[in-house]
Amino acid sequence: MALKSSYGIVLVLIFLCFIDATHGLPPKLFDVRNYGAIADEKTDNTQAFLEAWDDACAYGGRSRFYIPPGIFLLGSVSFVGPCEGTMAFLIRGTLKAPTHKFSTDTWIGFRYLSDLTVKGGGYLDGQGQVAWPLNDCSKNSHCGPFPVSMRFDFVNNSRIHHLKSINSKNTHFSIFACYNMNISHVRITAPEDSPNTDGVRIGVSRKIKISRSVIRTGDDCVSMLSGSNDIDIYDVSCGPGHGISVGSLGRSHGDEYVSGIRIRNCSFIGTDNGLRIKTWAPSLYSVASNMIFEDISMQNVRNPILIDQQYCPFPPCGHWGGSSSSAVQIKNVKFRNVWGTSSSKVAVNIQCSSMMPCRNIELEDINLAYNGSGGAATSLCSNVKGFAYGRQRPPGCL
């Protein structure tokens, strides 16, 4: 009798584990097929997805927004909260973007949400190949918008993992005004020559973690813009692409400083840049500080270590305060245990502002060889105050 009683108690406890502690409701699945979604690659499923989201968001327990295997055509859509309970957005199939609507900067957006999980092992296919030939933003400051594949705005305490994003028209994942987000086990792919296809772009956000991911794209693997704080990136493979970048900074949002950046245990293969900090010149005043780049592998990288405070890819770049120098203060930055090969002769290039020299820049145990003819790798420094420790190959310029 006592055994049966104990068994019953265990069953009750197991059941309670699946009940939402706040609302007393069990988890509930919201399958987009029940709202009319069709996986035929032709039907626009936007309305079906929105109706499924409305019901899932209104449910007070643990909602499971479910996209089954298959290929679903999906137009521009925003999933907006706050929701009554927690939300898991499960992508088992493939979401395919339209090829004709470029009038928005968002393909799939999440806004004003907490406790969101996006996962499932499925694909986001941005079909960017139809948009890249039309992207003249490098020459035309009035170019039209190109949609980010998946955008998170004002999203807190959330996770994105086990997803694949291919051929975005613009950035693959955008993180803006978010707090405490964890991105892991994602694979991001776009051709090396695809314009503006950043892997993950972060701005005005805090406590963001990116790990155990592979990013192969046409722009920055990860870019951290103004207001990025407490960012931890580790076990990320980058390449091709433009590397992992802080910036560009100083063109706007001068009062939104960057601080607390840590990049570790990452590899760069055939990228244009490796570890890069870039600020506009001229620029507004701002500060970028307290950054650590450590345990980094470089393989045939053109600029393995680069601080560029004269960033102006398409001049003229504007004019502030009567000076052509950057007014961004870069300080307290450490590059530690960086090794591998450089495809350019200048493997360490630290070009700081004459108006605002870099302060407390440290190079420790650098071992970068020039992968070409014409002698050994070199380093080049300007307007920088700092220190070098341990092995220095190329010979340090601090």
Secondary structure as GFF3:
##gff-version 3
##sequence-region A 1 398
A	DSSP	alpha_helix	2	17	.	.	.	ID=ss1
A	DSSP	beta_strand	28	31	.	.	.	ID=ss2
A	DSSP	three_ten_helix	32	35	.	.	.	ID=ss3
A	DSSP	alpha_helix	46	58	.	.	.	ID=ss4
A	DSSP	beta_strand	62	67	.	.	.	ID=ss5
A	DSSP	beta_strand	71	73	.	.	.	ID=ss6
A	DSSP	beta_strand	77	80	.	.	.	ID=ss7
A	DSSP	beta_strand	86	91	.	.	.	ID=ss8
A	DSSP	beta_strand	94	96	.	.	.	ID=ss9
A	DSSP	beta_strand	106	114	.	.	.	ID=ss10
A	DSSP	beta_strand	116	119	.	.	.	ID=ss11
A	DSSP	beta_strand	123	125	.	.	.	ID=ss12
A	DSSP	three_ten_helix	128	130	.	.	.	ID=ss13
A	DSSP	three_ten_helix	132	134	.	.	.	ID=ss14
A	DSSP	beta_strand	148	166	.	.	.	ID=ss15
A	DSSP	beta_strand	173	176	.	.	.	ID=ss16
A	DSSP	beta_strand	179	189	.	.	.	ID=ss17
A	DSSP	beta_strand	200	203	.	.	.	ID=ss18
A	DSSP	beta_strand	206	216	.	.	.	ID=ss19
A	DSSP	beta_strand	222	224	.	.	.	ID=ss20
A	DSSP	beta_strand	229	238	.	.	.	ID=ss21
A	DSSP	beta_strand	244	249	.	.	.	ID=ss22
A	DSSP	beta_strand	258	269	.	.	.	ID=ss23
A	DSSP	beta_strand	273	280	.	.	.	ID=ss24
A	DSSP	beta_strand	286	301	.	.	.	ID=ss25
A	DSSP	beta_strand	303	311	.	.	.	ID=ss26
A	DSSP	beta_strand	328	342	.	.	.	ID=ss27
A	DSSP	beta_strand	346	351	.	.	.	ID=ss28
A	DSSP	beta_strand	358	370	.	.	.	ID=ss29
A	DSSP	beta_strand	378	382	.	.	.	ID=ss30
A	DSSP	beta_strand	384	393	.	.	.	ID=ss31
###
